[in-house]
Amino acid sequence: MLDDLYAEKNTEDELHPHTDLDVLRKLILQTYETRRLVLLSTNFTMDGVLERISELDPIGRISSRIAEMHMQAIELTGEDYRRQIAQSRRDERQDPFAL
C-alpha cells in the first residue's frame, strides 16, 4: 500500500521524470513481473500520472503491462474530512474574553 503518493507535489507537471516518475515506472514493472497486488492513493488522476510516465516510455512497454494487469483507478470525491474537523473545532471554540 502506497498512501499519498506524490503528496508533496501540487500538479502532475511537477513530477520529475528521472526521480518521481522513474520510481513509479519501476514499481509498475516489478508489480507486473511478480504478479503482486499494489494499492496506492494519490490526489492526482491516474490518467495524468500515466500520461507523464508515457513520456519516459515512448514504445509503450509500461502502458501495455498496465493494460494486461487490469489496473483500475477508483476516484473518490467529496469534501476533505480533515478540513471539516478543523472547521468544527474552530466553531466549537469560545472566545476566552467573552463574558
N, C-alpha and C positions, 0 to 999 in steps of 0.2 A: 504494500500500500504506500503510495506516494501522496502525501497530503499537501495541498497548497503549492503545487509545482509552479515555480517562477513567481512566487508571491512578491518578490522584491521588484518585479518589472511592472510597468504601467500598461504597456501595449506589446503585441506580438513583434512589432518592429524593433523593440529594444532587445530582443533575444539575439545574442551574439552567435554567429554561425559556428565558430570554432570552439566554443565552450558550452554554452547553454544547449544549443541545438544538437551538437555532436554527442553530448551525453544522452539525450533522448533518443537519438538515432541508434546509438549502441544498445540502449535498453530495449528498443523495439526489436533489433536484430537478435539479441540474446533471448528475449522472450519467445521469438519465433523459433529459434533453434532448440530451446529447452522445453517448449510447449507448456510454459507456466502461465498461470493467471496473474495479471497485474491490474490493480485498481489505482487510478490516480485522479486527483482532483486539482482543478486549476480555475482561475477566474477568466481564462481565455477560452475562446471557442476552439474545439479540436481542429476544425477546418482551417482556422488561422494559423495554428501551430504547425499543422501538417503541410500547409502551403509554404511556410518558411523552411521546413525540413526538405521539401522537394527541391529547394534551391541548392541543397547540398547533394542531391541525388537526381541529376538530370536524366539518368537512364530509367529510373522508376523502380529500383530494387526495393526500396522501403514501402512505397505505396502498394506494390504487388504483394508483399508479405502482409501488410495490414489488411488488404482485401481478403487474402486467404485466411487470416486469423479471425475474420468476422469481428473486427474491432467495432465497438459501438460507443457512441457518445450519448450520455443522458444529460440533458440540460435541466438544471434545477433553477427555477425562478422564484422570486418572492423578495420580501424585504429582508434586510440584514438584521438577524435577530440580536446581534450584539449592539447595534445602534438602538434597537427598540428597548433593550435592557438599560442602556445608558440613559436614554430619554426618560424612562420610568423612574430611574434613580434620581435624576435631576428634578423631576416633577414632585417626587416624594420629599425632597429636602425642604426644610422650612428655613426661613430667614432667621438667623440667630439673634437678630436685633429687633425682631417683631415683638410687640407687647401683647 
